[in-house]
Amino acid sequence: MRTEDCELKIDAAAAACGLEDSTVKEVKRAASYRKSLKERFPEAENDLSFLPSQTVLELGKKENKAFLPEVIPALKQKAAEGKRPTKRDIKQIIQKIKHEDKPEGKPLPNGKYNVILADPPWRYEFSETMSREIENNYPTMDLEAIKQLAIPSEDNAVLLMWVTAPKLEEGLQVLNSWGFTYRTCAVWDKERIGMGYWFRIQHELLLVGLKGSYPAPQPENRLSSVIKSPRGSHSQKPVIVYEMIERMFPEGKYLELFARSNREGWTSWGNEV
């Protein structure tokens, strides 16, 4: 059917059912993109009728188009099993693909560092809905993969590592595996209550580990262990923490692991930089 004929039929059906203009536009957009999908993926037997309109529109999003060659066959297989493909399925498939490009696949920086800030991408197993899954925001790593990273630290170094409350025990394991001994921690008060299964979490921990005999901050540079700063976007940490570290360890050679952005004077490593 020609696109023009399809749109005329949609208009006629919309008029008969009294549909709103926004709904009509959405249906037309889905029909148009469904046609382009058929042209791009003839291996799908030129039949993508198994995809609901909302799923088609999800596929059409700019950030999802690069994954279409893997997503289309996976959705078709799901339909063949008698299951209705959904937007959630698309997100799950894409995140599975992203796992194949984990941060540990990127070479660690050359050289040695004595002040290291780390924000490991902890993997959670208890998320009840896709909207709450960490995987919606960035690819995670399993505990053993994080522990096995060969951190480029000097013989005398300090590690500051972010852990959420449920990941405290795993955080200590990672700290030890990287060659550090736990010394103390700070608490980030996010000033706004979040989600949780036991408590509604409002804080995050910044563990401090020592390797060798790296010196503690001078008395005038010993700051409060409570960091008050509003939470930002998912996993984003307060800028003030970098400023605190630079004040506490002014002569440090700084490295940030699993960084989300670059900072002057630091070496940044991660799949987002």
Backbone as CSV, one residue per row, in Angstrom:
resi,resn,N_x,N_y,N_z,CA_x,CA_y,CA_z,C_x,C_y,C_z
1,MET,0.852,-1.199,0.000,0.000,0.000,0.000,0.884,1.243,0.000
2,ARG,0.547,2.202,-0.850,1.303,3.432,-0.899,1.111,4.212,0.389
3,THR,2.133,5.029,0.749,2.060,5.817,1.983,0.858,6.747,1.970
4,GLU,0.585,7.344,0.776,-0.546,8.274,0.685,-1.861,7.560,0.967
5,ASP,-2.021,6.348,0.424,-3.249,5.590,0.649,-3.391,5.202,2.123
6,CYS,-2.248,4.845,2.729,-2.265,4.467,4.143,-2.711,5.648,4.998
7,GLU,-2.194,6.839,4.681,-2.544,8.010,5.478,-4.011,8.375,5.311
8,LEU,-4.558,8.194,4.095,-5.974,8.466,3.885,-6.840,7.531,4.721
9,LYS,-6.457,6.271,4.784,-7.213,5.310,5.591,-7.131,5.663,7.071
10,ILE,-5.953,6.112,7.513,-5.799,6.512,8.913,-6.681,7.702,9.217
11,ASP,-6.711,8.683,8.303,-7.554,9.868,8.501,-9.029,9.479,8.582
12,ALA,-9.446,8.577,7.712,-10.844,8.155,7.701,-11.206,7.436,8.999
13,ALA,-10.317,6.549,9.446,-10.570,5.819,10.687,-10.585,6.766,11.876
14,ALA,-9.685,7.758,11.862,-9.617,8.714,12.963,-10.885,9.546,13.048
15,ALA,-11.380,9.974,11.870,-12.613,10.771,11.852,-13.789,9.964,12.370
16,ALA,-13.849,8.698,11.990,-14.956,7.848,12.426,-14.920,7.590,13.934
17,CYS,-13.703,7.510,14.498,-13.566,7.193,15.926,-13.409,8.432,16.798
18,GLY,-13.280,9.592,16.159,-13.134,10.824,16.933,-11.799,10.931,17.645
19,LEU,-10.722,10.430,16.998,-9.404,10.469,17.623,-8.833,11.879,17.594
20,GLU,-8.001,12.195,18.600,-7.355,13.498,18.668,-6.252,13.582,17.612
21,ASP,-5.913,14.833,17.222,-4.885,15.040,16.200,-3.547,14.438,16.612
22,SER,-3.200,14.562,17.905,-1.906,14.051,18.370,-1.828,12.535,18.191
23,THR,-2.940,11.855,18.413,-2.972,10.400,18.244,-2.826,10.030,16.782
24,VAL,-3.498,10.786,15.907,-3.414,10.534,14.465,-1.982,10.713,13.978
25,LYS,-1.327,11.788,14.426,0.057,12.039,14.017,0.972,10.902,14.464
26,GLU,0.748,10.394,15.662,1.569,9.298,16.189,1.394,8.032,15.355
27,VAL,0.145,7.737,14.994,-0.136,6.547,14.187,0.500,6.683,12.806
28,LYS,0.397,7.873,12.210,1.002,8.100,10.897,2.521,7.945,10.966
29,ARG,3.116,8.482,12.034,4.559,8.382,12.191,4.981,6.918,12.314
30,ALA,4.211,6.163,13.076,4.517,4.742,13.253,4.374,3.992,11.936
31,ALA,3.325,4.319,11.162,3.115,3.652,9.871,4.250,3.951,8.910
32,SER,4.702,5.209,8.897,5.793,5.603,8.009,7.086,4.900,8.394
33,TYR,7.365,4.834,9.689,8.614,4.207,10.118,8.543,2.689,9.944
34,ARG,7.350,2.129,10.121,7.188,0.692,9.895,7.548,0.349,8.442
35,LYS,7.143,1.213,7.501,7.446,1.003,6.085,8.954,1.040,5.840
36,SER,9.631,2.018,6.470,11.080,2.114,6.273,11.798,0.916,6.893
37,LEU,11.260,0.381,7.985,11.856,-0.808,8.589,11.750,-2.007,7.659
38,LYS,10.622,-2.151,7.003,10.443,-3.260,6.075,11.464,-3.203,4.947
39,GLU,11.745,-1.981,4.480,12.711,-1.811,3.398,14.126,-2.119,3.860
40,ARG,14.425,-1.803,5.120,15.782,-1.999,5.644,16.042,-3.438,6.045
41,PHE,14.975,-4.155,6.417,15.159,-5.507,6.940,14.303,-6.518,6.188
42,PRO,14.630,-6.764,4.894,13.866,-7.745,4.115,13.970,-9.146,4.707
43,GLU,15.028,-9.389,5.521,15.180,-10.704,6.133,14.082,-10.979,7.155
44,ALA,13.353,-9.925,7.516,12.247,-10.112,8.452,10.976,-10.501,7.697
45,GLU,11.164,-11.094,6.535,10.081,-11.589,5.695,9.130,-10.468,5.294
46,ASN,9.689,-9.245,5.269,8.918,-8.074,4.864,7.618,-7.937,5.649
47,ASP,7.618,-8.449,6.865,6.407,-8.383,7.688,6.779,-7.982,9.101
48,LEU,6.485,-6.757,9.437,6.751,-6.282,10.792,5.445,-5.932,11.489
49,SER,4.376,-6.578,11.052,3.073,-6.313,11.666,3.027,-6.785,13.111
50,PHE,4.005,-7.636,13.496,4.026,-8.127,14.872,4.440,-7.039,15.860
51,LEU,4.938,-5.899,15.338,5.376,-4.820,16.217,4.241,-3.838,16.479
52,PRO,3.861,-3.622,17.745,2.867,-2.596,18.067,3.399,-1.212,17.714
53,SER,2.513,-0.276,17.473,2.925,1.069,17.054,3.869,1.723,18.047
54,GLN,3.606,1.591,19.346,4.465,2.201,20.355,5.874,1.620,20.298
55,THR,5.981,0.336,19.994,7.291,-0.299,19.878,8.019,0.212,18.650
56,VAL,7.290,0.397,17.555,7.886,0.938,16.328,8.449,2.332,16.590
57,LEU,7.691,3.162,17.290,8.143,4.518,17.586,9.375,4.501,18.486
58,GLU,9.446,3.550,19.403,10.625,3.421,20.266,11.859,3.086,19.422
59,LEU,11.678,2.210,18.452,12.781,1.854,17.555,13.253,3.062,16.755
60,GLY,12.338,3.960,16.479,12.661,5.124,15.660,13.436,6.204,16.382
61,LYS,13.604,6.078,17.691,14.355,7.091,18.433,15.812,7.091,17.989
62,LYS,16.379,8.271,17.902,17.736,8.449,17.378,18.742,7.556,18.097
63,GLU,18.631,7.487,19.443,19.626,6.737,20.204,19.501,5.229,20.039
64,ASN,18.369,4.760,19.452,18.157,3.322,19.298,18.463,2.802,17.894
65,LYS,18.541,3.697,16.922,18.650,3.267,15.528,19.912,2.453,15.251
66,ALA,21.001,2.760,15.954,22.253,2.045,15.705,22.159,0.565,16.078
67,PHE,21.171,0.226,16.920,21.061,-1.148,17.409,20.033,-1.974,16.644
68,LEU,19.415,-1.390,15.609,18.337,-2.062,14.887,18.723,-3.432,14.317
69,PRO,19.918,-3.593,13.730,20.251,-4.911,13.163,20.204,-6.039,14.185
70,GLU,20.476,-5.740,15.455,20.395,-6.758,16.495,19.010,-6.831,17.121
71,VAL,18.342,-5.673,17.210,17.064,-5.610,17.925,15.935,-6.263,17.126
72,ILE,15.867,-5.994,15.808,14.766,-6.513,14.992,14.669,-8.038,15.061
73,PRO,15.759,-8.777,14.824,15.646,-10.246,14.909,15.239,-10.724,16.309
74,ALA,15.722,-10.045,17.339,15.380,-10.447,18.703,13.897,-10.245,18.985
75,LEU,13.355,-9.132,18.475,11.925,-8.875,18.657,11.093,-9.874,17.868
76,LYS,11.545,-10.222,16.665,10.813,-11.182,15.848,10.798,-12.561,16.516
77,GLN,11.923,-12.920,17.138,11.974,-14.195,17.855,10.999,-14.196,19.020
78,LYS,10.909,-13.078,19.713,9.973,-12.970,20.832,8.541,-13.128,20.354
79,ALA,8.231,-12.505,19.205,6.890,-12.622,18.644,6.602,-14.054,18.223
80,ALA,7.616,-14.734,17.689,7.441,-16.130,17.265,7.122,-17.039,18.449
81,GLU,7.554,-16.608,19.637,7.276,-17.386,20.852,5.911,-17.055,21.446
82,GLY,5.164,-16.216,20.715,3.821,-15.866,21.176,3.782,-14.733,22.174
83,LYS,4.892,-13.978,22.283,4.963,-12.862,23.229,4.908,-11.540,22.475
84,ARG,4.226,-10.577,23.035,4.054,-9.279,22.388,5.274,-8.393,22.678
85,PRO,6.045,-8.000,21.656,7.221,-7.144,21.878,6.811,-5.779,22.430
86,THR,7.580,-5.284,23.364,7.272,-4.008,24.008,8.484,-3.081,23.992
87,LYS,8.261,-1.821,24.400,9.361,-0.869,24.522,10.373,-1.361,25.549
88,ARG,9.881,-2.011,26.586,10.785,-2.541,27.606,11.728,-3.583,27.012
89,ASP,11.215,-4.405,26.111,12.066,-5.410,25.460,13.207,-4.746,24.701
90,ILE,12.904,-3.641,24.033,13.926,-2.925,23.278,15.041,-2.469,24.205
91,LYS,14.664,-1.891,25.341,15.664,-1.402,26.290,16.516,-2.546,26.825
92,GLN,15.879,-3.678,27.109,16.622,-4.824,27.633,17.613,-5.359,26.605
93,ILE,17.175,-5.455,25.350,18.050,-5.964,24.287,19.236,-5.034,24.076
94,ILE,18.970,-3.736,24.051,20.045,-2.771,23.832,21.044,-2.801,24.978
95,GLN,20.554,-2.916,26.205,21.471,-2.969,27.334,22.319,-4.233,27.301
96,LYS,21.745,-5.322,26.831,22.514,-6.559,26.698,23.630,-6.370,25.671
97,ILE,23.310,-5.668,24.583,24.322,-5.382,23.566,25.423,-4.500,24.149
98,LYS,25.034,-3.508,24.926,26.009,-2.585,25.511,26.957,-3.298,26.457
99,HIS,26.496,-4.371,27.059,27.357,-5.123,27.966,28.575,-5.671,27.258
100,GLU,28.476,-5.808,25.937,29.603,-6.331,25.172,30.697,-5.291,25.015
101,ASP,30.419,-4.046,25.423,31.415,-2.968,25.364,31.588,-2.400,26.760
102,LYS,32.001,-3.236,27.672,32.131,-2.827,29.065,33.358,-1.938,29.264
103,PRO,33.356,-1.152,30.361,34.490,-0.274,30.611,35.810,-1.008,30.719
104,GLU,35.793,-2.279,31.221,37.058,-2.974,31.398,37.726,-3.300,30.069
105,GLY,37.002,-3.155,28.953,37.589,-3.399,27.650,38.455,-2.247,27.173
106,LYS,38.379,-1.104,27.855,39.160,0.066,27.490,40.467,0.047,28.278
107,PRO,41.605,0.197,27.623,42.882,0.123,28.350,42.956,1.151,29.475
108,LEU,43.482,0.724,30.600,43.687,1.648,31.708,44.809,2.619,31.360
109,PRO,44.817,3.789,31.991,45.850,4.786,31.664,47.260,4.282,31.960
110,ASN,48.205,4.807,31.219,49.612,4.514,31.494,50.074,5.305,32.712
111,GLY,51.160,4.870,33.319,51.696,5.578,34.466,51.107,5.084,35.770
112,LYS,51.509,5.744,36.854,51.044,5.394,38.190,50.459,6.641,38.856
113,TYR,49.453,6.431,39.697,48.755,7.537,40.340,48.689,7.286,41.840
114,ASN,48.695,8.395,42.608,48.663,8.234,44.061,47.395,8.766,44.719
115,VAL,46.541,9.411,43.959,45.228,9.830,44.461,44.188,9.364,43.446
116,ILE,43.386,8.381,43.829,42.469,7.736,42.891,41.041,7.850,43.394
117,LEU,40.187,8.355,42.544,38.751,8.438,42.827,38.045,7.460,41.912
118,ALA,37.192,6.607,42.473,36.524,5.580,41.663,35.029,5.570,41.952
119,ASP,34.260,5.360,40.902,32.801,5.253,41.020,32.359,4.012,40.240
120,PRO,32.627,2.818,40.767,32.353,1.588,40.021,30.888,1.457,39.602
121,PRO,30.640,0.901,38.421,29.263,0.704,37.935,28.672,-0.576,38.519
122,TRP,28.294,-0.523,39.781,27.779,-1.701,40.488,26.570,-2.291,39.788
123,ARG,26.499,-3.606,39.776,25.352,-4.294,39.179,24.378,-4.702,40.273
124,TYR,23.110,-4.381,40.076,22.062,-4.707,41.039,21.161,-5.793,40.468
125,GLU,20.653,-6.634,41.333,19.820,-7.750,40.891,18.376,-7.640,41.365
126,PHE,18.038,-6.548,42.078,16.735,-6.519,42.738,15.746,-5.542,42.125
127,SER,16.098,-4.889,41.010,15.210,-3.880,40.443,13.911,-4.510,39.955
128,GLU,12.786,-3.930,40.344,11.484,-4.518,40.033,10.911,-4.038,38.704
129,THR,11.298,-2.862,38.248,10.773,-2.345,36.989,11.909,-1.743,36.182
130,MET,11.709,-1.661,34.872,12.753,-1.122,34.009,13.102,0.315,34.369
131,SER,12.104,1.078,34.813,12.345,2.485,35.111,13.308,2.657,36.264
132,ARG,13.473,1.598,37.069,14.358,1.697,38.219,15.669,0.958,38.007
133,GLU,15.861,0.335,36.886,17.074,-0.424,36.662,18.251,0.493,36.345
134,ILE,19.379,0.213,36.987,20.590,0.981,36.733,20.984,0.870,35.271
135,GLU,20.698,-0.285,34.663,21.089,-0.536,33.282,20.467,0.450,32.310
136,ASN,19.394,1.139,32.720,18.788,2.131,31.840,19.711,3.317,31.617
137,ASN,20.690,3.496,32.518,21.503,4.696,32.490,22.940,4.460,32.040
138,TYR,23.489,3.312,32.330,24.840,3.001,31.890,25.084,1.512,32.063
139,PRO,26.007,0.920,31.285,26.305,-0.507,31.443,27.020,-0.759,32.756
140,THR,26.642,-1.815,33.453,27.249,-2.146,34.727,28.281,-3.254,34.567
141,MET,28.968,-3.583,35.657,29.954,-4.661,35.664,29.668,-5.568,36.853
142,ASP,29.969,-6.856,36.693,29.794,-7.728,37.837,30.965,-7.547,38.798
143,LEU,30.791,-8.002,40.018,31.756,-7.760,41.083,33.141,-8.271,40.734
144,GLU,33.231,-9.499,40.216,34.534,-10.083,39.929,35.290,-9.288,38.871
145,ALA,34.569,-8.777,37.869,35.218,-7.984,36.821,35.808,-6.704,37.401
146,ILE,35.103,-6.084,38.326,35.622,-4.867,38.963,36.843,-5.195,39.810
147,LYS,36.770,-6.269,40.561,37.874,-6.655,41.445,39.144,-6.971,40.673
148,GLN,39.001,-7.477,39.462,40.152,-7.925,38.690,40.863,-6.803,37.929
149,LEU,40.321,-5.592,37.972,40.980,-4.481,37.283,42.359,-4.223,37.903
150,ALA,43.347,-4.052,37.051,44.712,-3.770,37.508,44.878,-2.259,37.652
151,ILE,44.537,-1.747,38.800,44.530,-0.304,39.027,45.962,0.239,39.001
152,PRO,46.228,1.278,38.208,47.591,1.819,38.099,47.942,2.747,39.265
153,SER,48.074,2.176,40.449,48.370,2.972,41.641,49.834,2.842,42.025
154,GLU,50.360,3.902,42.606,51.719,3.864,43.131,51.757,3.003,44.389
155,ASP,52.961,2.718,44.871,53.096,1.902,46.074,52.508,2.602,47.294
156,ASN,52.554,3.917,47.287,51.954,4.721,48.358,50.849,5.569,47.735
157,ALA,49.605,5.240,48.052,48.486,5.902,47.388,47.246,5.879,48.279
158,VAL,46.299,6.735,47.926,45.018,6.769,48.624,43.911,6.565,47.593
159,LEU,42.908,5.801,47.970,41.764,5.524,47.103,40.503,6.050,47.764
160,LEU,39.727,6.778,47.005,38.410,7.232,47.461,37.381,6.613,46.524
161,MET,36.498,5.793,47.050,35.597,5.016,46.203,34.142,5.179,46.638
162,TRP,33.306,5.508,45.651,31.878,5.652,45.907,31.208,4.287,46.013
163,VAL,30.386,4.121,47.035,29.547,2.929,47.141,28.172,3.344,47.646
164,THR,27.155,2.701,47.136,25.821,2.911,47.676,25.645,2.015,48.897
165,ALA,24.651,2.308,49.700,24.446,1.562,50.942,24.350,0.050,50.726
166,PRO,23.596,-0.442,49.722,23.507,-1.899,49.539,24.815,-2.540,49.072
167,LYS,25.738,-1.725,48.576,26.975,-2.266,48.008,28.183,-2.072,48.919
168,LEU,27.959,-1.776,50.178,29.066,-1.522,51.100,30.000,-2.727,51.207
169,GLU,29.447,-3.917,51.419,30.285,-5.103,51.565,31.095,-5.369,50.299
170,GLU,30.462,-5.231,49.132,31.170,-5.435,47.874,32.227,-4.356,47.662
171,GLY,31.921,-3.142,48.096,32.883,-2.059,47.979,34.156,-2.339,48.758
172,LEU,34.005,-2.889,49.948,35.176,-3.236,50.749,35.979,-4.355,50.090
173,GLN,35.285,-5.295,49.458,35.989,-6.360,48.734,36.827,-5.780,47.598
174,VAL,36.237,-4.854,46.846,36.950,-4.242,45.729,38.155,-3.456,46.242
175,LEU,37.942,-2.682,47.288,39.010,-1.882,47.871,40.210,-2.770,48.233
176,ASN,39.934,-3.896,48.881,41.004,-4.832,49.261,41.643,-5.477,48.039
177,SER,40.825,-5.859,47.051,41.348,-6.505,45.848,42.289,-5.589,45.079
178,TRP,42.057,-4.300,45.165,42.915,-3.336,44.478,44.181,-3.014,45.271
179,GLY,44.337,-3.643,46.437,45.559,-3.457,47.215,45.491,-2.388,48.276
180,PHE,44.282,-1.965,48.647,44.121,-0.907,49.642,43.508,-1.470,50.930
181,THR,43.741,-0.764,52.022,43.172,-1.122,53.311,42.212,-0.023,53.745
182,TYR,41.030,-0.414,54.156,40.009,0.566,54.542,40.470,1.397,55.735
183,ARG,40.237,2.713,55.668,40.600,3.599,56.764,39.398,4.354,57.342
184,THR,38.577,4.938,56.494,37.451,5.724,56.988,36.494,5.972,55.831
185,CYS,35.486,6.805,56.051,34.563,7.141,54.963,33.924,8.495,55.219
186,ALA,33.401,9.059,54.160,32.569,10.265,54.234,31.174,9.889,53.756
187,VAL,30.215,10.751,54.054,28.825,10.504,53.684,28.324,11.680,52.849
188,TRP,27.797,11.362,51.685,27.170,12.393,50.853,25.686,12.441,51.180
189,ASP,25.250,13.548,51.766,23.829,13.786,52.039,23.232,14.446,50.800
190,LYS,22.374,13.702,50.097,21.825,14.185,48.832,20.673,15.174,49.013
191,GLU,20.278,15.401,50.257,19.284,16.422,50.613,17.907,16.165,50.017
192,ARG,17.720,14.971,49.479,16.407,14.609,48.962,16.262,13.108,49.048
193,ILE,15.143,12.665,49.571,14.931,11.241,49.793,14.767,10.510,48.469
194,GLY,15.271,9.268,48.417,15.171,8.470,47.202,14.380,7.201,47.431
195,MET,14.673,6.177,46.636,13.984,4.903,46.752,14.755,3.988,47.694
196,GLY,14.139,2.871,48.073,14.817,1.922,48.937,13.871,0.829,49.396
197,TYR,14.431,-0.300,49.823,13.641,-1.449,50.263,13.578,-1.562,51.778
198,TRP,14.564,-0.976,52.469,14.567,-0.964,53.938,14.404,0.466,54.436
199,PHE,15.252,1.348,53.948,15.128,2.780,54.192,15.000,3.472,52.850
200,ARG,14.370,4.638,52.831,14.373,5.497,51.648,15.724,6.203,51.633
201,ILE,16.589,5.794,50.713,17.985,6.200,50.759,18.169,7.670,50.363
202,GLN,18.954,8.367,51.184,19.245,9.780,50.949,20.751,10.043,50.955
203,HIS,21.544,8.990,51.036,22.986,9.197,51.161,23.764,8.206,50.312
204,GLU,25.026,8.504,50.132,25.965,7.600,49.479,27.280,7.694,50.240
205,LEU,28.046,6.619,50.225,29.284,6.562,50.993,30.498,6.765,50.090
206,LEU,31.492,7.445,50.624,32.769,7.613,49.942,33.831,6.949,50.826
207,LEU,34.186,5.711,50.472,35.161,4.959,51.257,36.570,5.485,50.988
208,VAL,37.396,5.438,52.009,38.789,5.853,51.875,39.673,4.662,52.217
209,GLY,40.544,4.290,51.279,41.479,3.191,51.482,42.906,3.669,51.315
210,LEU,43.810,3.052,52.026,45.220,3.442,51.992,46.088,2.300,51.503
211,LYS,47.063,2.638,50.674,48.053,1.669,50.206,49.432,2.208,50.569
212,GLY,50.220,1.431,51.270,51.527,1.910,51.690,51.412,2.944,52.785
213,SER,52.159,4.027,52.629,52.195,5.048,53.687,51.886,6.442,53.142
214,TYR,50.878,6.527,52.296,50.522,7.842,51.771,50.043,8.734,52.922
215,PRO,50.533,9.963,53.027,50.219,10.810,54.191,48.770,11.290,54.215
216,ALA,48.250,11.398,55.434,46.906,11.959,55.630,46.942,13.463,55.364
217,PRO,45.794,14.072,55.124,45.766,15.519,54.885,46.300,16.300,56.088
218,GLN,46.873,17.469,55.801,47.299,18.362,56.869,46.072,18.815,57.674
219,PRO,46.254,19.131,58.957,45.107,19.491,59.811,44.189,20.550,59.196
220,GLU,44.759,21.556,58.553,43.931,22.620,57.989,43.148,22.162,56.759
221,ASN,43.505,20.987,56.225,42.814,20.462,55.041,41.936,19.256,55.355
222,ARG,41.691,19.013,56.635,40.807,17.921,57.028,39.382,18.458,57.106
223,LEU,38.552,17.996,56.203,37.219,18.557,56.013,36.150,17.703,56.680
224,SER,34.942,18.223,56.724,33.828,17.494,57.334,33.570,16.187,56.595
225,SER,33.188,15.165,57.342,32.884,13.866,56.740,31.478,13.823,56.158
226,VAL,30.718,14.893,56.321,29.371,14.962,55.749,29.379,15.982,54.610
227,ILE,29.084,15.495,53.429,29.056,16.336,52.227,27.604,16.616,51.887
228,LYS,27.176,17.850,52.014,25.796,18.209,51.724,25.721,18.831,50.328
229,SER,25.038,18.129,49.435,24.907,18.618,48.066,23.712,17.930,47.424
230,PRO,22.823,18.669,46.768,21.641,18.047,46.151,22.031,17.030,45.089
231,ARG,21.256,15.952,45.003,21.498,14.970,43.960,21.240,15.583,42.594
232,GLY,22.011,15.123,41.593,21.830,15.587,40.227,21.215,14.491,39.385
233,SER,21.687,14.352,38.141,21.196,13.283,37.284,21.739,11.962,37.789
234,HIS,21.256,10.868,37.222,21.589,9.547,37.732,23.098,9.324,37.791
235,SER,23.587,8.964,38.981,24.992,8.620,39.236,25.929,9.824,39.215
236,GLN,25.437,11.008,38.921,26.292,12.191,38.907,26.705,12.543,40.328
237,LYS,27.995,12.792,40.524,28.519,13.105,41.836,28.775,14.602,41.976
238,PRO,28.770,15.107,43.218,28.957,16.553,43.424,30.332,17.035,42.972
239,VAL,30.371,18.160,42.292,31.641,18.751,41.855,32.494,19.101,43.058
240,ILE,31.848,19.441,44.163,32.594,19.836,45.356,33.540,18.744,45.837
241,VAL,33.244,17.488,45.522,34.102,16.385,45.968,35.480,16.483,45.315
242,TYR,35.531,16.848,44.040,36.826,17.031,43.381,37.614,18.146,44.076
243,GLU,36.928,19.221,44.397,37.578,20.355,45.055,38.099,19.948,46.432
244,MET,37.329,19.130,47.144,37.754,18.645,48.454,39.020,17.795,48.335
245,ILE,39.025,16.880,47.362,40.173,15.989,47.180,41.419,16.795,46.831
246,GLU,41.268,17.774,45.961,42.409,18.600,45.557,42.941,19.411,46.728
247,ARG,42.062,19.796,47.640,42.512,20.526,48.832,43.171,19.575,49.823
248,MET,42.600,18.393,49.990,43.135,17.421,50.946,44.496,16.887,50.509
249,PHE,44.650,16.705,49.179,45.885,16.121,48.643,46.414,17.013,47.514
250,PRO,46.925,18.195,47.864,47.296,19.189,46.836,48.450,18.754,45.943
251,GLU,49.259,17.811,46.378,50.402,17.372,45.582,50.107,16.060,44.852
252,GLY,48.864,15.648,44.831,48.513,14.353,44.269,48.603,14.285,42.752
253,LYS,48.804,13.082,42.289,48.684,12.781,40.863,47.346,12.083,40.709
254,TYR,46.343,12.801,40.179,44.950,12.393,40.276,44.502,11.508,39.117
255,LEU,43.758,10.471,39.466,43.130,9.589,38.484,41.696,9.339,38.893
256,GLU,40.762,9.497,37.945,39.364,9.132,38.205,39.009,7.917,37.358
257,LEU,38.527,6.873,38.011,38.101,5.653,37.339,36.586,5.659,37.172
258,PHE,36.113,5.238,36.007,34.695,5.242,35.655,34.157,6.674,35.634
259,ALA,34.970,7.564,35.099,34.601,8.977,35.026,33.477,9.197,34.018
260,ARG,32.709,10.237,34.240,31.642,10.614,33.310,32.008,11.860,32.511
261,SER,33.057,12.550,32.955,33.510,13.746,32.245,34.973,13.975,32.591
262,ASN,35.618,14.838,31.832,37.011,15.165,32.085,37.114,16.349,33.040
263,ARG,38.209,16.387,33.794,38.464,17.508,34.707,39.927,17.909,34.573
264,GLU,40.158,19.199,34.508,41.514,19.711,34.363,42.384,19.258,35.534
265,GLY,43.565,18.771,35.214,44.488,18.333,36.248,44.324,16.877,36.635
266,TRP,43.317,16.211,36.053,43.058,14.806,36.348,43.218,13.969,35.080
267,THR,43.549,12.688,35.273,43.421,11.706,34.203,42.090,11.013,34.405
268,SER,41.266,10.985,33.376,39.916,10.413,33.489,39.806,9.159,32.624
269,TRP,39.249,8.104,33.186,39.105,6.839,32.476,37.698,6.314,32.675
270,GLY,37.092,5.827,31.603,35.745,5.279,31.672,35.132,5.243,30.296
271,ASN,33.984,4.607,30.169,33.369,4.464,28.849,32.564,5.686,28.423
272,GLU,32.580,6.751,29.238,31.862,7.981,28.886,32.809,9.123,28.611
273,VAL,34.120,8.874,28.661,35.095,9.948,28.362,36.047,9.472,27.279
